[in-house]
Amino acid sequence: MPPQREWLEKNFYEVLGVPATATDQEITRAFRKLAKQYHPDANPGSEEKFKEISAAHEVLGDPAKRKEYDDVRRLGPRSFGGFPGGGGGGGGSFRVEDLGDLLGGLGGMFGGGGGGGMRRTRGGTVGPRRGADLEAELHLSFEDAVRGATTSVNVAGEGPCETCSGTGAAPGSKPVTCNRCHGKGVQEDNQGLFALSQVCPECGGRGTTIDKPCPTCRGTGISARTREVKVRIPAGVEGGQRIRVKGRGASGRSNGPSGDLFVTVRVAAHPTFGRRGRNLTLAVPVTFSEATLGTTVTVPTLDEAVTLRVPPGTPSGQTFRVRGRGVPSSGKKPAGDLLVSVDVTVPKELTDEQRLAVEDLARILDESPRSTPEPGVTDG
């Protein structure tokens, strides 16, 4: 991706409130905090701030883009090729069109006042611009998170205008190729040694013009609305995990690409099972006599129930592993296991006969609980 001219003017680190030495994790945490604070759903009127935060994270959240951004900020105009014979390391590679693009936002110093890309024309901002990334939350049942599902989320923000299907043209009409730039979106003026280029002032860099703008979006092709976006949830997703839905964020401007949608998953608790990564956990009660003499218990799984043998002398808290009965695999990874913990129940009230029997057993065993081995995990 070529360096963006606005990189020299915008300090994305300040936008996210992190130092230039911040780690990838620190940048991600700062973005999530600010995105939640300035999301248009939670803070109406903060759309521009949210877009600014998203644009900063789009660059700093990508290691390759971040390195390129840091190089541009460090080298300044030299990162665009340098001046002939200068010390910028790019001798002989300078083009006036590069400088015009770089300084276009400072008042159109090149191209006869036409600007290097910031002139306002019919339909909005000049030149294609990528849409902002959007955030959404999705609440899932335990089973859907474990098995995977295809569902949908409602996303509030900018999207293609429903009246014109995003073309910007009124119903019954369509955009036409720009007569001035012939669909290129830019105008070039070759002057021997120098090559001067600027965004087409007629179409604003889109390559097309609109004779009859859409009455709903006024020719932008974009409208603010709530839309339903389908999301495919992979098997085994965990609570707090973010899923990227490419191209389903805010619509781009002037035929620019759409941003991405990042969906944060929230998973409901299960009445029976717990979860540790790809393993499911389950506590099974057994009586004192069953734990002492051994028994066989039937335990539930996500599918059919299975039989588990509890050997004699099993202490409370002992965990047995039932392989392959945990979270199903969504790819090459093996399925998780079911970890079954034995919970030995002790009666709170005893009859006189039961009490005497227990006292007799205690005298016969004459054991100290400190001699009992610590519970562990055993394959079932």
RAKA-V274376 format. One record per residue. N is the residue number from 1. RES is the residue in three letters. SS is DSSP state (a for helix, b for strand, c for the rest). D_LAST is the distance of its C-alpha to the last C-alpha in Angstrom with 2 decimals. Layout:
N_RES_SS_D_LAST ; N_RES_SS_D_LAST
This chain:
1_MET_c_54.84 ; 2_PRO_c_58.39 ; 3_PRO_c_58.92 ; 4_GLN_c_59.66 ; 5_ARG_a_63.08 ; 6_GLU_a_61.84 ; 7_TRP_a_59.56 ; 8_LEU_a_62.66 ; 9_GLU_c_63.45 ; 10_LYS_c_60.07 ; 11_ASN_c_57.93 ; 12_PHE_a_54.42 ; 13_TYR_a_53.09 ; 14_GLU_a_55.44 ; 15_VAL_a_54.37 ; 16_LEU_a_50.73 ; 17_GLY_c_51.88 ; 18_VAL_c_50.20 ; 19_PRO_c_51.83 ; 20_ALA_c_52.33 ; 21_THR_c_49.87 ; 22_ALA_c_47.00 ; 23_THR_c_43.61 ; 24_ASP_a_42.01 ; 25_GLN_a_39.62 ; 26_GLU_a_42.63 ; 27_ILE_a_44.49 ; 28_THR_a_41.65 ; 29_ARG_a_41.28 ; 30_ALA_a_45.05 ; 31_PHE_a_45.25 ; 32_ARG_a_42.58 ; 33_LYS_a_44.35 ; 34_LEU_a_47.75 ; 35_ALA_a_46.60 ; 36_LYS_a_45.22 ; 37_GLN_a_48.44 ; 38_TYR_a_50.84 ; 39_HIS_c_49.08 ; 40_PRO_c_51.80 ; 41_ASP_c_49.71 ; 42_ALA_c_49.43 ; 43_ASN_c_52.81 ; 44_PRO_c_55.41 ; 45_GLY_c_58.07 ; 46_SER_c_55.86 ; 47_GLU_a_55.52 ; 48_GLU_a_57.52 ; 49_LYS_a_55.62 ; 50_PHE_a_52.30 ; 51_LYS_a_53.63 ; 52_GLU_a_54.79 ; 53_ILE_a_51.38 ; 54_SER_a_49.66 ; 55_ALA_a_52.21 ; 56_ALA_a_51.62 ; 57_HIS_a_47.83 ; 58_GLU_a_48.29 ; 59_VAL_a_50.03 ; 60_LEU_a_48.36 ; 61_GLY_c_44.84 ; 62_ASP_c_45.28 ; 63_PRO_a_45.53 ; 64_ALA_a_48.02 ; 65_LYS_a_50.21 ; 66_ARG_a_50.08 ; 67_LYS_a_51.38 ; 68_GLU_a_54.13 ; 69_TYR_a_55.02 ; 70_ASP_a_55.26 ; 71_ASP_a_57.48 ; 72_VAL_a_59.75 ; 73_ARG_a_60.10 ; 74_ARG_a_60.83 ; 75_LEU_a_63.29 ; 76_GLY_a_64.97 ; 77_PRO_a_67.26 ; 78_ARG_a_66.82 ; 79_SER_a_63.33 ; 80_PHE_a_65.19 ; 81_GLY_c_67.04 ; 82_GLY_c_69.61 ; 83_PHE_c_73.39 ; 84_PRO_c_75.40 ; 85_GLY_c_76.21 ; 86_GLY_c_74.27 ; 87_GLY_c_71.67 ; 88_GLY_c_68.76 ; 89_GLY_c_67.50 ; 90_GLY_c_68.31 ; 91_GLY_c_71.97 ; 92_GLY_c_73.53 ; 93_SER_c_70.60 ; 94_PHE_c_71.72 ; 95_ARG_c_72.47 ; 96_VAL_a_74.31 ; 97_GLU_a_71.90 ; 98_ASP_a_69.11 ; 99_LEU_a_71.18 ; 100_GLY_a_72.21 ; 101_ASP_a_68.58 ; 102_LEU_a_67.75 ; 103_LEU_c_70.64 ; 104_GLY_a_70.67 ; 105_GLY_a_69.27 ; 106_LEU_a_72.11 ; 107_GLY_c_74.85 ; 108_GLY_c_75.26 ; 109_MET_c_77.29 ; 110_PHE_c_77.21 ; 111_GLY_c_78.13 ; 112_GLY_c_81.29 ; 113_GLY_c_79.56 ; 114_GLY_c_77.12 ; 115_GLY_c_74.25 ; 116_GLY_c_71.38 ; 117_GLY_c_68.97 ; 118_MET_c_69.27 ; 119_ARG_c_72.08 ; 120_ARG_c_71.43 ; 121_THR_b_72.17 ; 122_ARG_c_71.69 ; 123_GLY_c_68.09 ; 124_GLY_b_66.71 ; 125_THR_c_65.66 ; 126_VAL_c_66.85 ; 127_GLY_c_64.52 ; 128_PRO_c_60.98 ; 129_ARG_b_58.48 ; 130_ARG_c_54.71 ; 131_GLY_c_53.36 ; 132_ALA_c_51.37 ; 133_ASP_c_47.59 ; 134_LEU_b_46.32 ; 135_GLU_b_43.36 ; 136_ALA_b_41.52 ; 137_GLU_b_38.49 ; 138_LEU_b_36.06 ; 139_HIS_b_33.91 ; 140_LEU_b_30.78 ; 141_SER_c_28.29 ; 142_PHE_a_24.64 ; 143_GLU_a_23.92 ; 144_ASP_a_26.89 ; 145_ALA_a_25.91 ; 146_VAL_a_22.41 ; 147_ARG_a_23.64 ; 148_GLY_c_27.12 ; 149_ALA_b_30.43 ; 150_THR_b_34.16 ; 151_THR_b_36.20 ; 152_SER_b_39.45 ; 153_VAL_b_40.94 ; 154_ASN_b_44.50 ; 155_VAL_b_46.27 ; 156_ALA_b_49.56 ; 157_GLY_b_51.88 ; 158_GLU_b_54.18 ; 159_GLY_b_53.63 ; 160_PRO_b_55.78 ; 161_CYS_c_58.63 ; 162_GLU_c_58.06 ; 163_THR_c_61.79 ; 164_CYS_c_62.37 ; 165_SER_c_58.81 ; 166_GLY_c_59.14 ; 167_THR_c_62.33 ; 168_GLY_c_64.58 ; 169_ALA_b_67.22 ; 170_ALA_c_68.51 ; 171_PRO_c_67.42 ; 172_GLY_c_69.55 ; 173_SER_c_70.05 ; 174_LYS_c_68.09 ; 175_PRO_c_68.37 ; 176_VAL_b_70.84 ; 177_THR_b_71.02 ; 178_CYS_c_72.89 ; 179_ASN_c_76.44 ; 180_ARG_c_76.80 ; 181_CYS_c_73.81 ; 182_HIS_c_73.15 ; 183_GLY_c_69.49 ; 184_LYS_c_68.71 ; 185_GLY_c_68.46 ; 186_VAL_b_70.49 ; 187_GLN_b_74.06 ; 188_GLU_b_75.04 ; 189_ASP_b_78.41 ; 190_ASN_b_78.90 ; 191_GLN_b_81.67 ; 192_GLY_c_81.91 ; 193_LEU_c_80.12 ; 194_PHE_b_78.20 ; 195_ALA_b_75.93 ; 196_LEU_b_75.80 ; 197_SER_b_73.24 ; 198_GLN_b_72.49 ; 199_VAL_b_70.52 ; 200_CYS_c_72.56 ; 201_PRO_c_74.36 ; 202_GLU_c_74.71 ; 203_CYS_c_71.07 ; 204_GLY_c_69.38 ; 205_GLY_c_67.37 ; 206_ARG_c_65.75 ; 207_GLY_c_67.90 ; 208_THR_b_68.75 ; 209_THR_b_71.01 ; 210_ILE_c_70.92 ; 211_ASP_c_74.20 ; 212_LYS_c_72.87 ; 213_PRO_b_70.10 ; 214_CYS_c_67.52 ; 215_PRO_c_68.70 ; 216_THR_c_65.20 ; 217_CYS_c_64.11 ; 218_ARG_c_67.66 ; 219_GLY_c_66.86 ; 220_THR_c_63.83 ; 221_GLY_c_61.34 ; 222_ILE_b_59.05 ; 223_SER_b_58.64 ; 224_ALA_b_56.59 ; 225_ARG_b_54.29 ; 226_THR_b_50.80 ; 227_ARG_b_48.95 ; 228_GLU_b_45.65 ; 229_VAL_b_43.51 ; 230_LYS_b_40.53 ; 231_VAL_b_37.45 ; 232_ARG_b_34.50 ; 233_ILE_b_31.28 ; 234_PRO_c_28.68 ; 235_ALA_c_25.04 ; 236_GLY_c_23.17 ; 237_VAL_c_26.33 ; 238_GLU_c_26.07 ; 239_GLY_c_28.53 ; 240_GLY_c_31.64 ; 241_GLN_c_31.38 ; 242_ARG_b_34.74 ; 243_ILE_b_35.29 ; 244_ARG_b_38.57 ; 245_VAL_b_40.51 ; 246_LYS_c_43.25 ; 247_GLY_c_46.77 ; 248_ARG_c_46.13 ; 249_GLY_c_47.64 ; 250_ALA_c_51.33 ; 251_SER_c_53.79 ; 252_GLY_c_55.82 ; 253_ARG_b_59.55 ; 254_SER_c_62.18 ; 255_ASN_c_59.82 ; 256_GLY_c_57.40 ; 257_PRO_c_53.64 ; 258_SER_c_51.45 ; 259_GLY_c_49.12 ; 260_ASP_c_45.35 ; 261_LEU_b_43.26 ; 262_PHE_b_40.40 ; 263_VAL_b_37.98 ; 264_THR_b_35.87 ; 265_VAL_b_32.75 ; 266_ARG_b_31.87 ; 267_VAL_b_28.56 ; 268_ALA_c_28.27 ; 269_ALA_c_25.46 ; 270_HIS_c_22.96 ; 271_PRO_c_23.01 ; 272_THR_c_19.26 ; 273_PHE_c_17.55 ; 274_GLY_b_18.35 ; 275_ARG_b_18.33 ; 276_ARG_b_18.13 ; 277_GLY_c_19.70 ; 278_ARG_c_17.69 ; 279_ASN_b_14.50 ; 280_LEU_b_14.37 ; 281_THR_b_13.65 ; 282_LEU_b_13.37 ; 283_ALA_b_14.13 ; 284_VAL_b_13.46 ; 285_PRO_b_16.05 ; 286_VAL_b_15.73 ; 287_THR_b_18.79 ; 288_PHE_a_19.76 ; 289_SER_a_19.86 ; 290_GLU_a_16.38 ; 291_ALA_a_14.96 ; 292_THR_a_17.37 ; 293_LEU_a_17.05 ; 294_GLY_c_13.42 ; 295_THR_b_12.75 ; 296_THR_b_11.04 ; 297_VAL_b_11.34 ; 298_THR_b_12.15 ; 299_VAL_b_11.58 ; 300_PRO_c_14.01 ; 301_THR_c_13.84 ; 302_LEU_c_17.01 ; 303_ASP_c_17.39 ; 304_GLU_c_16.33 ; 305_ALA_c_13.93 ; 306_VAL_b_10.55 ; 307_THR_b_9.26 ; 308_LEU_b_6.36 ; 309_ARG_b_6.94 ; 310_VAL_b_8.36 ; 311_PRO_c_9.92 ; 312_PRO_c_13.68 ; 313_GLY_c_15.09 ; 314_THR_c_12.55 ; 315_PRO_c_14.95 ; 316_SER_c_15.68 ; 317_GLY_c_14.44 ; 318_GLN_c_11.18 ; 319_THR_b_8.94 ; 320_PHE_b_5.22 ; 321_ARG_b_5.24 ; 322_VAL_b_5.46 ; 323_ARG_c_8.02 ; 324_GLY_c_11.52 ; 325_ARG_c_11.55 ; 326_GLY_c_13.67 ; 327_VAL_c_17.39 ; 328_PRO_c_18.77 ; 329_SER_c_20.77 ; 330_SER_c_24.56 ; 331_GLY_c_25.50 ; 332_LYS_c_24.34 ; 333_LYS_c_21.60 ; 334_PRO_c_18.02 ; 335_ALA_c_16.26 ; 336_GLY_c_14.32 ; 337_ASP_c_10.71 ; 338_LEU_b_9.77 ; 339_LEU_b_9.25 ; 340_VAL_b_8.84 ; 341_SER_b_11.03 ; 342_VAL_b_11.91 ; 343_ASP_b_15.68 ; 344_VAL_b_17.34 ; 345_THR_b_20.61 ; 346_VAL_c_23.75 ; 347_PRO_c_26.70 ; 348_LYS_c_29.78 ; 349_GLU_c_32.30 ; 350_LEU_c_32.57 ; 351_THR_c_35.19 ; 352_ASP_a_37.32 ; 353_GLU_a_35.64 ; 354_GLN_a_32.14 ; 355_ARG_a_33.44 ; 356_LEU_a_35.00 ; 357_ALA_a_31.83 ; 358_VAL_a_29.85 ; 359_GLU_a_32.77 ; 360_ASP_a_32.83 ; 361_LEU_a_29.13 ; 362_ALA_a_29.71 ; 363_ARG_a_32.66 ; 364_ILE_a_30.86 ; 365_LEU_a_27.83 ; 366_ASP_c_30.14 ; 367_GLU_c_27.32 ; 368_SER_c_27.61 ; 369_PRO_a_24.90 ; 370_ARG_a_25.67 ; 371_SER_a_24.16 ; 372_THR_c_20.65 ; 373_PRO_c_18.44 ; 374_GLU_c_17.64 ; 375_PRO_c_14.30 ; 376_GLY_c_12.25 ; 377_VAL_b_9.25 ; 378_THR_b_6.22 ; 379_ASP_b_3.78 ; 380_GLY_c_0.00
